[in-house]
Amino acid sequence: MILLSCHIKLPYHQWNRKKIFPYFQPIICAANGRIVGYEALARKRDDNGNVSSAGELFSSSELSHQALITLDRDVREQALQRFRQMKESCYLALNISATWLDYLADFEALPTLTMIDRLGIDRRRIVVEITEAKGDLERLVKVVNIYKKNGIRVAIDDFGSGFSQLERVMSFLPDIIKLDMKLFKAAAKGGIASDVVHLLSRLARRTGCRIVCEGVETPDEFFFGLNCGAQYMQGYLFSPAVEDFYDDQHFHDKIVDLRHQFFE
């Protein structure tokens, strides 16, 4: 990956892996309660040892694009190193910003592919989540096709947040669609937003995509996800992002109870 030269306002070494690291949020199958995957999310630790989201850091004006991409790669590699120790057959979802692909010059040496192969991880167990609605669509399609050609599945994050996301679905047919959290929560309350989500779900079924509802925090939101035909659920109703992986049947009883309430 060759980056355009730019000035780093804050040295990268100040954000080393002792302070920035991955946590993992489980993604649950709504049918049987099995953990089907984890999303790797960046976390930071302050001087008092408190852990919080590092998301705002990646939009910080204090770091250049080059420094942010380096930081993102470091967290991604840490996540892959942890994931390769897992015996369960679940997948790992890695977030990649569409705008950062504008800095990619060598399409034959994608950093994520290089990491996966170096660590000896089965490519079929990796999902790349394309985040942000911005970015050059032509370059994005080219990169996505390389991922898919090499056996890596592709997801569109925050689907429903804008027309550009619909355009992406038509352009490269993702394997997984994650419903936009704000849209999903509004839709769970009914009204036009509910109709929109049902239409998006129908579109996903026609293209063979799996639907993930993220940000699920209440039983009613879980029930709405089932009504929409979502196969997977993710959110605080089950677990926040955590440091260690669960047993893959950890949420089985909870799902059985929720499905029982739903059918009643």
Secondary structure, DSSP 8 states (H G I E B T S, - for coil): --------SS-GGGG-TTTEEEEEEEEEETTT--EEEEEEEEEEE-TT--EEE-GGGGG-TTS-HHHHHHHHHHHHHHHHHHHTT--S--EEEEEEETGGGGG---TTS-HHHHHHHHTT--GGGEEEEEE-S-S-HHHHHHHHHHHHHTT-EEEEEEETS-HHHHHHHHHH--SEEEE-HHHHHHHTT-SHHHHHHHHHHHHHHHHT-EEEEE---SHHHHHHHHHTT--EEESTTT---BSS---TTTTHHHHHHHHHHHH-
